[in-house]
Amino acid sequence: MSKILAFGASSSNNSINKKLASFVANKIAPQGAILIDLNDYEMPIYSDDRKIVDGIPEKAYEFKNLIKDSDGIVISLAEHNGSYTAAFKNIYDWISVIEEIVWNYKPILLLSASNGLRGGKSVMSAALKRFSLQSKFEIPNFCLPSFNENFSINDGVLDKALNAKLEEQLAIFKSQLSESQ
Ligand SMILES: Cc1cc2nc3c(=O)[nH]c(=O)nc-3n(C[C@H](O)[C@H](O)[C@H](O)COP(=O)(O)O)c2cc1C
């Protein structure tokens, strides 16, 4: 059973992206999904000066170890002002100064959800561009628009066409997991 690290890239307690990441990770690996909360990895805002004076926070190493210990990663990106949430970007910045290869070449499934019609397309585009620079695979991805209408905790993605697209991307991610193990 694959160990899948999963999180919503948001600090909201009621995060729709956390719900989507959790549903999808449990579908892929019912016994092996490790769902984390970004609030447990809150750190001072990254600065070069802070890094020199205080060093890299322990929580950044803990996060990095979760990546290393996983077989694959499911991230559902929340979009704030067209980009990453500050909560996710800060963790991303800190872990990126530990080691050059941030996601350790693990297979990644990128999701995004919003209640708007674009489903977080802008943050998805930014992440795909960046994450692809350090990926051995073409990164499977899925944007879920109008979350409140299109998602149920028990049944997942309700719209048939959207669900078919998610299933297609899940199949790609699963084959990448098998290939990398
Ligand atoms: C500061 C802020 C900026 C936002 N910017 C965007 C945006 O650029 N595009 C978008 O689709 N939604 C935007 N939203 C709405 C979020 O997508 C919405 O709050 C969503 O629930 C965030 O995901 P989460 O519930 O996983 O935190 C913004 C919300 C906040 C609070």
PDBQT file of the ligand as one rigid body, heavy atoms in Angstrom, charges set to zero:
ROOT
HETATM    1  C1  LIG A 201      -7.349  36.707   0.432  1.00  0.00    +0.000 C 
HETATM    2  C2  LIG A 201      -8.172  35.874  -0.499  1.00  0.00    +0.000 A 
HETATM    3  C3  LIG A 201      -7.894  35.907  -1.854  1.00  0.00    +0.000 A 
HETATM    4  C4  LIG A 201      -8.614  35.097  -2.728  1.00  0.00    +0.000 A 
HETATM    5  N1  LIG A 201      -8.300  35.106  -4.049  1.00  0.00    +0.000 NA
HETATM    6  C5  LIG A 201      -8.932  34.251  -4.886  1.00  0.00    +0.000 A 
HETATM    7  C6  LIG A 201      -8.537  34.168  -6.246  1.00  0.00    +0.000 A 
HETATM    8  O1  LIG A 201      -7.624  34.824  -6.696  1.00  0.00    +0.000 OA
HETATM    9  N2  LIG A 201      -9.188  33.282  -7.044  1.00  0.00    +0.000 N 
HETATM   10  C7  LIG A 201     -10.204  32.474  -6.566  1.00  0.00    +0.000 A 
HETATM   11  O2  LIG A 201     -10.757  31.672  -7.317  1.00  0.00    +0.000 OA
HETATM   12  N3  LIG A 201     -10.589  32.549  -5.275  1.00  0.00    +0.000 NA
HETATM   13  C8  LIG A 201      -9.977  33.416  -4.439  1.00  0.00    +0.000 A 
HETATM   14  N4  LIG A 201     -10.341  33.467  -3.121  1.00  0.00    +0.000 N 
HETATM   15  C9  LIG A 201     -11.419  32.585  -2.645  1.00  0.00    +0.000 C 
HETATM   16  C10 LIG A 201     -10.827  31.241  -2.257  1.00  0.00    +0.000 C 
HETATM   17  O3  LIG A 201     -10.641  30.448  -3.397  1.00  0.00    +0.000 OA
HETATM   18  C11 LIG A 201     -11.764  30.559  -1.273  1.00  0.00    +0.000 C 
HETATM   19  O4  LIG A 201     -11.683  31.262  -0.061  1.00  0.00    +0.000 OA
HETATM   20  C12 LIG A 201     -11.441  29.100  -1.080  1.00  0.00    +0.000 C 
HETATM   21  O5  LIG A 201     -12.358  28.562  -0.157  1.00  0.00    +0.000 OA
HETATM   22  C13 LIG A 201     -10.019  28.924  -0.596  1.00  0.00    +0.000 C 
HETATM   23  O6  LIG A 201      -9.743  27.571  -0.439  1.00  0.00    +0.000 OA
HETATM   24  P1  LIG A 201      -9.688  26.876   0.999  1.00  0.00    +0.000 P 
HETATM   25  O7  LIG A 201     -11.124  26.798   1.488  1.00  0.00    +0.000 OA
HETATM   26  O8  LIG A 201      -9.111  25.552   0.726  1.00  0.00    +0.000 OA
HETATM   27  O9  LIG A 201      -8.863  27.746   1.896  1.00  0.00    +0.000 OA
HETATM   28  C14 LIG A 201      -9.655  34.270  -2.231  1.00  0.00    +0.000 A 
HETATM   29  C15 LIG A 201      -9.927  34.248  -0.855  1.00  0.00    +0.000 A 
HETATM   30  C16 LIG A 201      -9.185  35.031   0.004  1.00  0.00    +0.000 A 
HETATM   31  C17 LIG A 201      -9.484  34.986   1.486  1.00  0.00    +0.000 C 
ENDROOT
TORSDOF 0
